[in-house]
Amino acid sequence: MMEMMENNLSIRVGEITLKNPVTTASGTFGDGLLMDRIYDVERLGGIFTKGTTLEPREGNAPQRMAETASGMLNAVGLQNKGLQHYIEEIYPRVIQLGTEIIPNINGSTIDDYIAVAEAMNGLEGIRGIELNISCPNVKNGGMAFGVSEKGIAEIVSAIRSVYDHTLIVKLSPNVTDIAKMAKIAEEYGADAVSLVNTFLGMAIDPHRRKPILSTVTGGLSGPAIKPIALRMVWQVANAVKIPIIGIGGITNGLDAIEFMLAGATAVQVGTYNFVDPLSPVKIISEISEYMSRYQISDVNELIGALEV
């Protein structure tokens, strides 16, 4: 049996120090309170909590999830009970979970985003937010903020002006040049970027000759997107100097290590939480085993260590 060596798993993203690089992706882990009944979520590097909007949102009508080959489609539509509920009911409980809590914030207008970011700025113990710029900008014909250079510049600079702590910008992969978008986020004040969000896809019921999702299209996630997400992380790592949080089809420790070798400082486990709720803690152990196997004492040595 391999002897486990003493190793450092902690990493830093802006002013946030994570005890290890394994976190959970927004929308796939709730707020962490239910999962804490299954295992001690304090073991995680951090939790990116389910997206919060200024006002409550009902989300989209069913059906809004569909299984696909090696993945899933979702069109939940950011269902949540709104900012006030988060502050009064969720925040006081999640801040006691013993790991970094990073709220994911959303909006339909820049003013919405600003209001949520300002509120999060005043919450003690919250050292960072994840800015989801894949939301449709209702003042710009429904186009997502994150698919245009102008949209990214406007939203990131607006939030940077009101938010004092670590600003992580979650990038949409549905763009022509992901590296260019990341550079704009960096230029206008992002402390880190997380990528990738879901890819636009669809599924059809051939027997009914109708789309499976009520919205026709939805976001594709899971192992099916891993090679593309990995490529995008590598491209962005060669374009920016800020930390990257890698997302996309991570199911085990070697998947996480691939993302780190490509340039990610940390990773988010998303869809696989539905397959194996214990997967994040297994991934932490598997990273430690890998480090012992290859005599790596500090996980930071893996970041961007891909030999090309």
TIDREN-739984 format. One record per atom (N, C-alpha, C, O): y, x, z. Coordinates in steps of 0.2 Angstrom, whole numbers, plus 5000, padded with zeros to 4 digits. Example, Ala and Ser with C-alpha at 12.3 -4.5 7.8 and 13.67 -1.06 7.14 Angstrom:
2
497250665039 497850625039 498450665039 498350715042 498950645035 499550685036 500050645039 500650675040 
***
This chain:
308
499450045000 500050005000 500650045000 500750095004 501150024996 501750064995 502150065002 502250015005 502350125004 502850135010 503550115008 503850145004 503750065012 504450045011 504950095013 504950115019 505450115010 505950165012 506550125014 506650075012 506950165018 507550135020 508050135014 508150185011 508350075013 508750075007 509350025009 509349985013 509950045005 510550005006 510549945000 510549964994 510549885002 510549834997 511249804997 511449754992 511749825001 512449785001 512849814995 512849864993 513249764992 513649774987 514349744988 514449704993 514849764984 515549734986 515849704979 515749734974 516149644980 516449614975 517149594977 517249544981 517649624975 518349614978 518349634985 518149684987 518549584989 518549594997 517949565000 517849575006 517449544996 516849514999 516249574999 516149604994 515949585004 515449625005 514749585006 514749545011 514349585001 513749545001 513149595004 513149655002 512749565009 512249605012 511649625007 511349675008 511649585001 511249604996 511449574989 511949524990 511249594983 511549564977 511349494975 511449474969 510849464979 510549404977 510949344980 510949334986 511249304975 511649244977 511349184973 510849184969 511549124975 511349064972 511849034968 512449034970 511649004962 512148984957 512448914959 512048864961 513048894958 513348834959 512948774956 512848784950 512848724959 512548664956 511848664957 511448614955 511548724959 510748724959 510548734966 509948734967 510948734971 510748744978 511148704983 511148714989 511548654980 511948614984 512448654988 512748694985 512548634994 512948674999 512548725003 512848765007 511948725002 511448775006 511248745013 510748765016 511448685015 511248655021 510548625021 510148635026 510348595016 509648565015 509148625014 508648625017 509348675010 508948735010 508848775016 508348805017 509348765021 509248805027 508748775031 508448805036 508448715030 507948685033 507248715031 506748715034 507248745025 506648775022 506548845024 506048875025 507148885023 507148955025 507848975028 508248935027 507849025031 508449055034 508949075028 508849135026 509449035026 509849055020 510349115022 510649145018 510349135028 510749195031 510449255027 510849305026 509849255025 509549315021 509849325014 509749375012 510149275012 510449285005 511149325005 511449325010 511249354999 511849384999 512449334999 513049355002 512349284996 512949234997 512649164993 512149164990 513049114994 512949044991 513549024987 514149024990 513549014981 514048984977 513948904977 513448884974 514348874981 514248804983 514448764977 514748784972 514148704977 514148654971 514948644970 515348644974 515048634963 515748624961 516148574965 515948514965 516748594966 517248544970 517848534966 518148574963 518048464965 518648444961 519148414966 518948394972 519748404964 520248374968 520048304971 520048294977 519848264966 519648194968 518948184967 518648224964 518648144971 517848124970 517748114962 518148084959 517148134960 516848124954 516148094954 515748114958 516048034950 515448004950 514948044945 514348034946 515148084941 514748114936 514548074930 514848014930 514148094926 513948064920 513348014922 513048014927 513347964917 512747914918 512147944917 512047994913 511547914920 510947944918 510747924911 511047874908 510347964908 509948014910 510348074909 510748084904 510348124914 510848174914 510548244915 510848294916 509848244915 509448304915 508848304911 508548244910 508648354908 508048354903 507748424903 508048474902 507048424904 506648484903 506648504896 506548464892 506648564895 506548594888 506148654888 505948674894 505948684883 505448744883 505848794886 506348824884 505548824892 505748874896 506448864899 506848914900 506648804900 507248794903 507448714904 506948674904 508048704905 508248634906 508948624903 509348664903 509048554902 509748534900 510048494906 509648454909 510648504907 511048464912 511648434910 512048474906 511848374911 512448344910 512648304916 512948244915 512648334922 512748304928 513548274928 513648224931 513948324926 514648304926 515048314932 515548274934 514848364936 515248384942 515248334947 515848324950 514748294948 514748244953 514848274960 514548324962 515348254964 515548284970 515948234974 516248194971 516048244980 516448194984 517148214985 517548184989 517348264982 518048284982 518248334987 517848354991 518848364986 519148414990 519148404998 518948435002 519448344999 519548325006 518848315010 518748345015 518348295006 517648285009 517448365010 517048375016 517548405006 517248475006 517548505013 517248535017 518248495013 518548525019 518348495026 518248535031 518348435026 518148395032 517448395034 517248405040 516948395029 516248385031 515848445029 515348455033 515948475024 515548535022 515748595024 515348635027 516348615023 516548685026 516448695033 516148755034 516548655038 516448675045 515648685046 515548725051 515248665042 514548675043 514248735039 513848775041 514448745033 514248795029 514448865031 514148915030 515048865034 515348925037 514948955042 515049015044 514448915045 514048935051 513348965048 512948985052 513248965041 512648985039 512449055039 511849075038 512949095040 512849165041 512749215035 512549265035 513049185030 513049215023 513749205020 514049155022 513949245015 514549225011 514549165008 514049145004 515049125009 515149055005 515649065000 516249075002 515549044994 516049054989 516048984985 515648974981 516548944986 516648884983 516748894976 517148934973 516448844972 516548844965 517048784964 516948734966 517648804960 518148754960 518248734952 518148774948 518448664951 518448634945 519048594944 519348574949 519248574938 519848524937 519848504930 519648544926 520248454929 520348434922 521048454919 521248454914 521448474924 522148504922 522248564927 521948574932 522748604925 522948664929 523148644936 523048674941 523548584936 523748564943 523248544947 523248564953 522648514944 522048504949 521848564951 521648574957 521748614947 521448684949 521848714955 521648734960 522548714954 522948744958 522948714965 522948744970 522848644965 522848604972 522248624976 522248634982 521648634972 521048654975 521048724978 520848744983 521348764973 521348844975 521748854981 521648894986 522348814981 522848824987 522448804994 522548834999 522048744993 521748724999 521248775001 521148785007 520848804997 520348844998 520648915001 520348945005 521248924999 521548985002 521648985009 521749035012 521748925012 521848925019 521248915024 521348905030 520648915021 520048905024 519748975027 519549025023 519748985034 519549045037 518849065035 518449015036 518749125034 518049145032 517849135025 517249165023 518249105021 518049095014 518449155011 519049155010 518149205008 518449265006 518449264998 518749314995 518249214995 518249214988 518149144985 517749104988 518349134979 518149064975 517949084968 518049144965 517549044965 517249054958 517648994954 517548934955 518049024950 518448974945 518048954939 517948994935 517848894939 517448874933 517848854928 518248794928 517948894922 518448874917 518048844911 518248844905 517448814912 517048784907 517248704907 516948664903 517748684911 517848614912 518348594906 518748634904 518348534904 518748514898 519448504901 519548464906 519948524897 520648524899 520948454895 520948454889 521048404899 521148344897 521848344893 521948294889 522248394895 522948394891 522948434885 523448434881 522348454883 522248494877 521648464873 521248504870 521648404873 521148374868 520448374871 519948364867 520348394877 519648404880 519348464879 518748474881 519648514876 519348584875 519348614881 519848614885 518748654883 518648684889 519248744889 519348774884 519448754895 519948814896 519648874894 520048924891 519048884895 518748954894 518548974887 518249024886 518648924882 518448944876 519048964871 518948974865 519648974874 520149004870 520549054874 520549054881 520749104871 521149154874 521749134878 521849154884 522149084875 522749054879 522449014885 522849024890 521948984884 521748944890 521548984896 521648964902 521149034894 520949084900 521549114903 521649114909 522049134899 522649174902 523049124906 523249144912 523149064904 523549014908 523148994914 523548994920 522548974914 522248954920 522149014925 522249004931 521949074923 521849124928 522449154931 522549164937 523049154927 523649174930 523949124935 524249144940 523849064933 524049004938 523649014944 523949004950 523049024944 522649024950 522849084954 522849084960 522849144951 523049204954 523749204958 523749234963 524149164955 524849154958 524749114965 525249124969 524249084966 524249044972 523649064977 523549034982 523149104974 522549114978 522549194980 522649234976 522549204987 522649274989 521949314990 522049374990 521449284989 520749324990 520449334984 520749334978 519749344984 519349364978 519349314973 519049254975 519549324967 519549274962 518949294957 519049344953 518449254957 517949264952 517949214947 517949154948 517949234941 518049184935 517349174931 517149224929 517149114931 516549104928 516649084921 516949034919 516349124916 516449124909 515949084906 515349074907 516249044901 515749004896 515549054891 515849094888 514849044889 514549084884 514649054877 514549084872 514948994877 515048964870 515748984867 516148944865 515749054866 516349084863 516049134858 515449154858 516549154853 516349204848 516249274851 515849314849 516749294856 516749364859 516849354866 517449354869 516249364870 516349354877 516649414880 516949404885 516649474877 516949534880 517749524880 518049544885 517949494875 518649484874 518949434879 519449444882 518549384880 518749334885 518749364892 519149344896 518249404894 518249434900 518849484901 519049484907 519049524896 519549564897 520249524898 520649554902 520249464895 520849424896 520849404904 521349404907 520249384906 520249364913 520449424918 520749414923 520249484916 520349534920 521149554920 521449564925 521449544914 522149564913 522549514917 523049534919 522349454918 522749404921 522549394928 522849344931 522149434931 522149434938 521449424941 521349424947 520949414937 520249404940 520049474944 520149524941 519749464949 519449514953 518749534951 518449584952 518349484948 517749484945 517549434940 517949384940 517049434936 516849384932 516149364933 515749414935 515949304933 515249284933 515049254926 515449214923 514449274924 514249254917 513449264917 513149314919 513149214913 513549164909 513449094912 512949074916 513849044910 513748974912 513248954906 513048994902 513148884906 512648864902 512848854895 513448854893 512348864890 512448854883 512448784881 512048744884 512848764876 512848694874 512148684870 512048714865 511848634872 511248614868 511048534868 511448504871 510548514865 510348444866 509548434865 509248484863 509348374867 508648364866 508648294863 509048244865 508148274859 508048214856 507348184858 506848224858 507348124859 506648084860 506448054853 506748014850 505948084850 505848074843 505448004843 505447974837 505247974848 504947904848 505447854848 505347804845 506047864852 506547814852 507047834847 507547794845 507047894844 507547924839 508247924842 508747904839 508247934849 508947944852 508948004856 508448034858 509548024858 509648084862 509348074869 509448014871 509048124872 508848114879 509348104884 509348064889 509948144883 510448144888 510948084886 511048074880 511248054891 511748004890 512348034886 512747994883 512548094887 513048124884 512948164878 513348194875 512348154875 512048184869 511948254870 511348284869 512448294872 512348364873 512448384880 512748344884 512148444882 512248464889 512148534889 512148574884 512148564895 512148634896 511448664897 511048634902 511248704893 510548734893 510548794898 510948844898 510048794902 509948854907 509248864908 508748834905 509048924912 508348934913 508149004909 508549034906 507549014909 507249084906 507449084899 507449134896 507449024895 507649024888 508249064886 508349094881 508749064891 509349094889 509449164892 509949204890 508949194895 509049254898 509149314893 509649354895 508849324888 509049374883 509749374881 510049424880 510049314880 510649304877 511149324883 511649364882 511049294889 511449314895 511449384896 512049414898 510849414896 510849494897 511249534892 511649574894 511249514886 511649544881 512349534882 512749584881 512549474884 513249464886 513549504892 514049524892 513149504897 513249544903 513349624901 513849654903 512949644897 513049714894 513649724890 513949774891 513849674886 514449684882 515049684886 515549724885 515049634891 515649634896 515649694900 516249714901 515149724902 515149784907 515449844903 515749884906 515349844896 515649894892 516449884891 516749924887 516649824893 517349804891 517849804897 518449804896 517549784903 517949784909 517849824915 517249854914 518249834919 518149874925 517949834931 517749864936 518049774931 517949734937 517249714938 516849714933 516949694944 516249684945 516049624941 516449574939 515449614939 515149564935 514549534939 514149574942 514549464940 513949434943 513549404937 513749354934 512949424937 512549404931 512149344932 511849334938 512149294927 511749234928 511449214922 511649234916 510849194922 510449164916 509749184916 509549234914 509349134919 508649134918 508249184923 507749214921 508549204928 508349254933 507749214937 507949164941 507149244937 506549214940 506249254945 505849234950 506349324945 506049374949 506449434950 507049444947 506249484954 506649544955 506749584949 507349614949 506249594945 506349634939 506949604934 507249634931 506949534934 507449504930 508149524933 508649544929 508249514940 508849534943 509049604942 509549624940 508549654942 508649724941 508849734933 509249774932 508549704929 508849704922 509549694921 509949724918 509749634925 510449624924 510949674927 511449694925 510649704933 511049754936 511049814932 511649854931 510549834929 510549894924 511049884918 511349934916 511049824916 511549804911 512249804913 512749804909 512349804919 513049814922 513249764927 513849764930 512849714929 513049674934 512949704941 512549744943 513449684945 513449704952 513049664957 512749684962 513049594955 512649554959 512349504954 512549504948 511949454956 511649404952 511649334955 511649334961 511549284951 511549214954 510849184951 510649194945 510449154956 509849124954 510049054953 510249024958 509849024948 510048954946 509448904945 509248874950 509248894939 508748844938 508148854941 507748804943 507948924943 507348934946 507248904953 506748904956 507848894956 507848854963 507448794962 507148774967 507448754957 507148694956 506348704955 505948664957 506148764952 505448784951 505148804958 504648784960 505448854961 505248884967 505848894972 506248944971 505948854976 506548854981 506548924985 507148944987 506048954986 505949014989 506149074985 506149134987 506249064978 506349124974 506849174976 506849234975 507449144978 507949194980 507749244985 507949304984 507449224990 507249274995 506649314993 506549374995 506249294988 505749334985 506049384981 505749444981 506549364977 506949414973 507249474977 507149534975 507449454983 507749514987 507249564989 507349624989 506649534991 506049574993 505849624987 505649674988 505849584981 505549624975 506049684973 505849734970 506749664974 507149724973 507049784977 507049834975 506949764984 506849824989 506149854987 506149924987 505649824985 505049854983 505149904977 504849954976 505549874972 505749914966 506049984968 505950034966 506549974973 506950034975 506450084978 506550144977 506050054982 505550104986 505150134980 504950194981 504850104976 504450134970 504750184967 504450234965 505450174965 505750224961 506250274965 506650304963 506150274972 506550314977 507250304976 507650354975 507450244976 508250234975 508450204982 508150154985 508950244985 509150224992 509650174992 509750144997 510050174987 510650124987 510650084980 510650114975 510650014981 510549974975 511149984971 511049964965 511750004973 512250014968 512150074963 512450074958 511650114964 511450164959 511150124953 511150154947 510950064953 510650024948 511150004943 511049984937 511749984946 512349954942 512549994936 512750044936 512349964930 512549994924 512150064922 512450104918 511550064925 511250134924 510750124918 510350174917 510850074914 510450074907 510550134903 511150154902 510050164901 510150224896 510050194889 509550174887 510550204885 510650174878 510650234873 510650224867 
***
